[in-house]
């Protein structure tokens, strides 16, 4: 299970720093999940159109990430139903990936 705080991928001003390619790829993967869930918030798991990033036995997992917003913590919980890769994303509010529509 991956536990990530999106602020760790950003400079203090909210911009992306120069990151090593693996860290940048992870930031964009998690950011895509954040973008989907913040745009379509739900406390029930939903398909996100975000492909799984895992490569079990060096073959790309064909799963699609399912995610939801935890109403108690505000964290995003995600999982791949095929390979069981999963994680929790916090610190996403107000980042460049946050697509929340102001009411």
C-alpha positions in Angstrom: 0.0 0.0 0.0 1.4 3.4 -1.0 0.8 6.3 1.3 1.5 9.7 -0.4 1.2 13.3 0.5 1.0 15.3 -2.7 2.7 18.3 -1.1 5.9 16.3 -1.0 6.1 16.4 -4.8 5.8 20.2 -4.9 7.9 23.3 -4.1 6.7 25.6 -1.4 5.0 27.8 -4.1 3.0 24.8 -5.4 5.1 24.3 -8.5 6.8 21.1 -9.6 10.5 20.9 -8.7 13.1 19.1 -10.8 12.4 15.6 -9.8 14.0 12.3 -10.9 12.0 10.6 -13.6 10.6 7.8 -11.4 9.4 10.4 -8.8 7.9 12.6 -11.5 6.1 9.6 -13.0 4.6 8.7 -9.6 3.6 12.3 -9.0 1.8 12.4 -12.4 0.1 9.0 -11.8 -1.2 10.0 -8.4 -2.0 13.5 -9.7 -4.2 11.9 -12.3 -6.1 10.0 -9.7 -6.5 13.3 -7.6 -7.8 15.1 -10.7 -10.4 12.5 -11.3 -11.6 12.1 -7.7 -11.6 15.9 -7.0 -13.6 16.5 -10.2 -16.1 13.7 -9.5 -16.1 13.4 -5.7 -17.8 10.4 -4.2 -17.4 8.4 -1.0 -18.1 5.2 -3.1 -15.4 3.6 -5.1 -15.7 4.5 -8.8 -13.7 3.7 -11.9 -11.4 6.6 -12.8 -10.1 5.9 -16.4 -6.6 5.9 -14.8 -4.6 2.8 -15.9 -2.8 0.8 -13.3 0.9 1.5 -13.2 2.1 -1.9 -11.9 4.0 -4.4 -14.0 3.6 -7.8 -12.4 6.0 -10.2 -13.9 7.2 -7.4 -16.2 3.8 -7.2 -17.9 1.6 -4.2 -17.7 -1.4 -4.7 -15.4 -4.5 -4.1 -17.5 -6.5 -2.9 -14.5 -8.2 0.5 -14.1 -7.8 2.4 -10.8 -10.9 2.7 -8.7 -10.9 5.5 -6.1 -13.1 7.4 -3.6 -12.9 10.2 -1.2 -12.8 9.3 2.5 -15.5 11.6 4.0 -13.8 11.4 7.5 -10.2 12.2 6.6 -10.5 13.9 3.1 -7.9 11.5 1.8 -8.3 9.7 -1.5 -8.3 5.9 -1.3 -7.5 4.0 -4.5 -7.0 0.4 -5.6 -6.5 -1.7 -8.7 -9.1 -4.5 -8.7 -6.9 -6.7 -10.9 -3.5 -6.6 -9.1 -4.6 -5.1 -5.7 -2.1 -2.2 -5.9 -3.5 0.4 -3.6 -2.9 3.5 -1.7 -4.0 6.6 0.1 -3.4 10.2 -1.1 -3.4 13.1 1.3 -2.4 16.8 1.0 -3.9 17.1 -2.5 -6.3 20.0 -1.7 -5.2 23.2 -3.4 -2.5 21.5 -5.5 -2.2 21.9 -9.2 -4.0 18.5 -9.5 -7.1 19.6 -7.5 -10.0 20.0 -9.9 -12.6 20.8 -7.3 -15.3 23.0 -8.7 -16.0 25.9 -6.4 -19.7 26.1 -5.3 
